[in-house]
């Protein structure tokens, strides 16, 4: 595939309002396979890194995800580019590309890897999930016993079990919410933090259907204003608060230094 074909393929997966270009560097790079320049909206691919069009397309979709992410932010990217928001965009593009048979899932094509995946899911993800859930059940029993003997459960967690309180309360919620161990312990911890019952159930369903954790998190994150001006105003307010706090602290330090 050449650069023109790559761009046409990317647009066929998902079109965007801001124009962009795709360029092949004609070089091999040991550091990265490609990069995106938001200032010029250029996707640059080190095409000599690839001998396989499918792998090249994977990198192109990755860089295109940066462009789409930038489009949603008035053409600009945050200082940390690989955020949950980015990964959600990237995974969405990969799903679309697979559905359109543009990009093929290399993981699904390996029988050996599929067998190993089944073992990892059943032996580790599910078992770890069940262990954390049962851990929460036992902690709730310990909570009742602490109340019965007149002891503070927090003190029991701190000084007897010697575990973080957050870990204890999260495990207890996992059991109370009756979360499905199939999603794995880490995803169960995330779900335990979703307060709304309907949103938690929907998020769990999405994970069970194969959605990536970042996709699920962004799907249930509070919607950000689509108006770029509104976003800029909020960012300006945050910066002003930070500057005010730092200015006060600077004045305090200056006063302390003058006393010395």
N, C-alpha and C positions, 0 to 999 in steps of 0.2 A: 504493500500500500504506500502511496506517496502522500505528501502533506495535504494536497487538495482533496484526495479521497478520505483522509482522516477527518478533515473539517466537515465534509458532507455527511460522513457517518455520525459524527458527534451531534450535528444539527438534527439529524433524523431521529436520534434518541430523545432529545429534548431541545426545543428552540429557546433562544433567549433574546431579550430586547437590545442588548448592547453588542455591537459588532466585535469580532475578535479575529486573530490570525493564527495559523498553525505553521510552524517552521521546523524543518529538520536541520540540526546543527551540522550533520555530516561528520560527527565526531563520536568517539567513545569516551564515556566518563566513568570513573571508578566511584564517584561520590553519589551521583543521582542519575536517574533515567530520564528525567525531564523537569521542567520548571515553568511557573507561570509568572508573568510580569504584569501586575495590575495597572501600573502606570500607562503602559502601551497596549495592554490587553493581548499580550503575545503568549502563546503556548509554544514552548521550545522543547523538542524531543531529541535526545541523543540517539538517533536511529541506529548507529553502529553498535549499540548495546544489545540489539535484538536480532535474532535469527528466526523469530516466530511472530507473525502478524497479530496473533491473539494476545501475546504478552505486550506488544507495542501498543495495541489498542487499550489494554488495561491501563497503561501509563497515561495515554491520551485522555481517557475518561477521568483519571485521577486529577490531571491538570485542568480539565474542563470543569470539574466540580469546584475548583478554586474560582474559576471565572463565574460560574453560576452563583457561588457564595458571594462574590464581589457584587454581582448584579443586584442581589437582595439587599446590599448595604450601600446603595448609591454609588457603585463602582469602586468601593474601597474595601480592603481587608483589615481585620484586626491584627494587632501586633503578633499574636499567637494564632497562626493560620490553621493548625490542625486541631480544631475544636470539635465538640460533639455536634455542633451545627454543620460543620464541614463534613464529618463522617456520615451524618444522616443524608446529606446531599449525594455524596459519593455512592453510598450503598443503594440509594434510590435509582441512580443512573445505571448501576450495574444490574439491578433487577430488571429495569426497562430494556437494557441491552440484551439480557438473556432471554426475555420474553419475545423480543423481536428477532432472536437468533443472530444477532450481530456479534455478540461476544458469548463464547461458550464457557460454562463453569468447569474449570479443570479439576476441581475437587470431586465433582459428581462422576467424572469420567474414569476415576481410578477405583477399581474393585477393592484393591488392597487397602487403600485409604478409607474406603467406606466401611470395611470391616473394623478397622482400627477406631474409626469415629464412633461406631456402635458400642465398642468396648469402653471408650472414654466416657460416652454419655451415660451408659448404664452403670459402670463400675465406679466412676468418680463424680460426675456431675450430679446424678440422681442420688447416689449414696451420701455425698456430702450435703446435699439439700435436705435429705431425710435426717441426717445427723444434727444439722443446725436446728431443724424443726423440733426434734425430740429434746434437744438442749433447751430450747425455749419452754417446752412443757415442764421439764424438771426445774427450771428456774422459777416458774410460776408456783410450783409446789413448794420450793424453798421460800418464796415470798410469803405464802400462807403460813408456813411454819415460823417464820420470823415474826409475823404479826402475833401468832399464838403465844410465843415465848416472851414477847415484849421487846424484841430487838429491831434495829433499823436494817431494812433490807439493803440499803445503799452501803451501810457499813460492812455488811456481810459480803457484798460484791467487792468492795474495796480491799478489805483486810483478810478475808477468809479465802474467797475464790481468786482474788488478786487479778481481776480482769477489768477492762474499761467498762464504765457504766453503759456507754452507748452500745457496746457489743451485747450486753445483757438485755437491755430494753429492746433492741432490734430483734434478737432471737425470740423474745417473748411475744413480740408482735407477729413474727413469722408464724408462730404456732396459733396465736389467737385469730389471725386472719385466714388460717388454714390454706396457706399458699402451696402451690403445686411444686414438689421437689424436682420435677422434670426440668424446670427452667434453670436449676443450679443455684448454689448458695449465694453467689454474688448478685444474681438477678433478684433473688428472694429478698436480699437486704435492701435493694433499691425499691422493690415493691412495698416493703414494710414502711417506707418513708412516704408513700402516697396516701394521703389522708382520706380522700374521697373514695368511697366504696366502689362506685361505678367506674371511675377512672382507673382504680387499681385492677378491677376485674378486666377492663378493656386492655390495659397494659399487659397483664398476664396472658391474655388471649393472644395478643400480638406476638409476644415472645414465643409462645407455644406454636404459633403458625410459622415461625422461622424468621421474624424480623430481628434485625440486629439491635443490641441494647441502645446504641446511640440513636437509631431511628425511633425507637419507642420513647426514649427520654425526650427527644425533641418534639415528638408528636403530642406529648402531654405537658410540655412546658408551657407556661403562661405565654400567650401570643404576644409577640412584640409588635408595636405599631408599624403599620406598613408605610406610613408617611415618613419619608426621610427627614423632613424638617422636625417632626416630633421627636425622632430618635436623637437628632443633633441637639435639640433643646434639652433633652434629658441628660445627655452626655455632658453638655455645658454646665448644667446644674450640679452634676456629680463632681466635675472638676473644680467648680467654684467652692463647693463645700470642702474638698480636699485642700485647696489653696488656703482657705480660711483657717482650717485646722493647723496646717503647717506654719502659717504666719504667726498664729498664736504661740505655737511651740517655739518658734524662732525668737519671738519677743521674750519668752520666759528664759530661754538659754542666754540671750544677750544680757538680761538683767542679772542673772546669776553670775555671769562672767564679770560684770561691772563691780559686783560685790567682792570679788576675789582680790 
